Amino acid sequence: MDDENSTIEQRAYEMSRTSGLLAGAITAFIAFCAFQIFGFTIAETATWMFALALMAASGTFAAVYFVGRSALKRQMPAT
């Protein structure tokens, strides 16, 4: 039983980590483009890029982790 729970937790963590990093990277790229197009300084751009990427990555990580973990638990065969 512990091995199954450990496997589920590991799979949920890996899936959410990958999704969070991807969401953060995409957000940082879009923020960089948008802030540079509108003429902000590089310091303002970097600050907002960091803040927005961090929020997007952490929010995506948390959502995917909890939803993914419950979905993986539902798929686990009952013994």
C-alpha positions as CSV (number, residue, x, y, z in Angstrom):
1,M,0.0,0.0,0.0
2,D,2.8,2.4,0.8
3,D,4.5,1.7,-2.5
4,E,1.3,2.5,-4.4
5,N,0.9,5.8,-2.5
6,S,4.5,6.7,-2.9
7,T,4.2,6.0,-6.7
8,I,1.1,8.1,-6.9
9,E,2.7,11.0,-5.0
10,Q,5.9,10.8,-7.2
11,R,3.9,10.8,-10.4
12,A,1.7,13.7,-9.3
13,Y,4.8,15.7,-8.2
14,E,6.6,15.1,-11.5
15,M,3.6,16.0,-13.6
16,S,2.9,19.2,-11.7
17,R,6.6,20.2,-11.6
18,T,6.8,20.0,-15.4
19,S,3.5,21.8,-15.9
20,G,4.5,24.6,-13.5
21,L,7.9,25.1,-15.1
22,L,6.4,25.2,-18.5
23,A,3.7,27.7,-17.4
24,G,6.3,29.9,-15.7
25,A,8.6,29.9,-18.8
26,I,5.8,30.8,-21.2
27,T,4.6,33.6,-18.8
28,A,8.1,35.0,-18.5
29,F,8.5,35.1,-22.3
30,I,5.2,36.7,-22.9
31,A,5.8,39.3,-20.1
32,F,9.2,40.1,-21.6
33,C,7.8,40.7,-25.0
34,A,4.8,42.7,-23.8
35,F,6.8,45.0,-21.5
36,Q,9.5,45.6,-24.0
37,I,7.0,46.4,-26.7
38,F,5.3,49.0,-24.5
39,G,8.7,50.6,-23.7
40,F,9.3,49.7,-20.0
41,T,12.9,49.7,-18.7
42,I,14.7,46.5,-18.3
43,A,14.6,46.7,-14.5
44,E,10.8,47.0,-14.5
45,T,10.5,44.3,-17.1
46,A,12.7,41.9,-15.1
47,T,10.8,42.6,-11.9
48,W,7.4,41.9,-13.5
49,M,8.7,38.9,-15.4
50,F,9.9,37.3,-12.2
51,A,6.7,38.1,-10.3
52,L,4.3,37.0,-13.0
53,A,6.3,33.8,-13.8
54,L,6.5,32.9,-10.1
55,M,2.7,33.3,-9.7
56,A,1.9,31.4,-12.8
57,A,4.3,28.5,-12.0
58,S,3.2,28.2,-8.4
59,G,-0.5,28.3,-9.2
60,T,-0.2,25.8,-12.0
61,F,1.9,23.5,-9.8
62,A,-0.6,23.5,-7.0
63,A,-3.6,23.0,-9.3
64,V,-2.1,20.2,-11.3
65,Y,-0.7,18.5,-8.2
66,F,-4.0,18.3,-6.4
67,V,-6.2,17.5,-9.4
68,G,-3.6,15.1,-10.8
69,R,-3.2,13.3,-7.5
70,S,-6.9,12.7,-7.1
71,A,-7.2,11.5,-10.7
72,L,-4.3,9.1,-10.2
73,K,-5.9,7.8,-6.9
74,R,-9.2,7.2,-8.8
75,Q,-7.3,5.2,-11.4
76,M,-5.7,3.0,-8.8
77,P,-7.4,-0.4,-8.7
78,A,-9.1,-1.2,-5.4
79,T,-7.5,-4.1,-3.5
